Amino acid sequence: MLTAKQLAALRAEPGTNRVAKAIALAGVTQGTVAGALGFPQPYISDVARRRYQTITVENARKFAHYFGCSIEDLFPAPRQAAP
């Protein structure tokens, strides 16, 4: 769903949860994503607002498949500070 240019913008976004950015780049609503993935809209909102510290691999996979990217594009590992 995301173009190569949009994926580049997504990957440049800081943080460990880029779902809100992916939604904005795709030009869809949280309700649209919820309907497509079979999740309640409040869950999409909570994920996008980073209200969860973790997300299941299966749910992360569903988000990634919907946006046409990798799980790591949406949920990159936190960067370690240099010692």
MOQUIDA-V853861 format. One record per residue. N is the residue number from 1. RES is the residue in one small letter. SS is DSSP state (alpha for helix, beta for strand, coil for the rest). BURIAL is # if it has 9 or more other C-alpha atoms within 8 Angstrom, else .. Layout:
((N/RES/SS/BURIAL) (N/RES/SS/BURIAL))
This chain:
((1/m/coil/.) (2/l/coil/#) (3/t/coil/.) (4/a/alpha/.) (5/k/alpha/.) (6/q/alpha/#) (7/l/alpha/#) (8/a/alpha/.) (9/a/alpha/.) (10/l/alpha/#) (11/r/alpha/.) (12/a/alpha/.) (13/e/coil/.) (14/p/coil/.) (15/g/coil/.) (16/t/coil/#) (17/n/coil/#) (18/r/coil/#) (19/v/alpha/#) (20/a/alpha/#) (21/k/alpha/#) (22/a/alpha/#) (23/i/alpha/#) (24/a/alpha/#) (25/l/alpha/#) (26/a/alpha/#) (27/g/coil/.) (28/v/coil/.) (29/t/coil/.) (30/q/alpha/#) (31/g/alpha/.) (32/t/alpha/.) (33/v/alpha/#) (34/a/alpha/#) (35/g/alpha/#) (36/a/alpha/.) (37/l/alpha/#) (38/g/coil/.) (39/f/coil/#) (40/p/coil/.) (41/q/alpha/#) (42/p/alpha/.) (43/y/alpha/.) (44/i/alpha/#) (45/s/alpha/#) (46/d/alpha/#) (47/v/alpha/#) (48/a/alpha/#) (49/r/coil/.) (50/r/coil/.) (51/r/coil/.) (52/y/coil/.) (53/q/coil/.) (54/t/coil/.) (55/i/coil/.) (56/t/coil/.) (57/v/alpha/.) (58/e/alpha/.) (59/n/alpha/.) (60/a/alpha/#) (61/r/alpha/#) (62/k/alpha/#) (63/f/alpha/#) (64/a/alpha/#) (65/h/alpha/#) (66/y/alpha/#) (67/f/alpha/#) (68/g/coil/.) (69/c/coil/#) (70/s/coil/#) (71/i/alpha/#) (72/e/alpha/.) (73/d/alpha/#) (74/l/alpha/#) (75/f/coil/#) (76/p/coil/#) (77/a/coil/.) (78/p/coil/.) (79/r/coil/.) (80/q/coil/.) (81/a/coil/.) (82/a/coil/.) (83/p/coil/.))
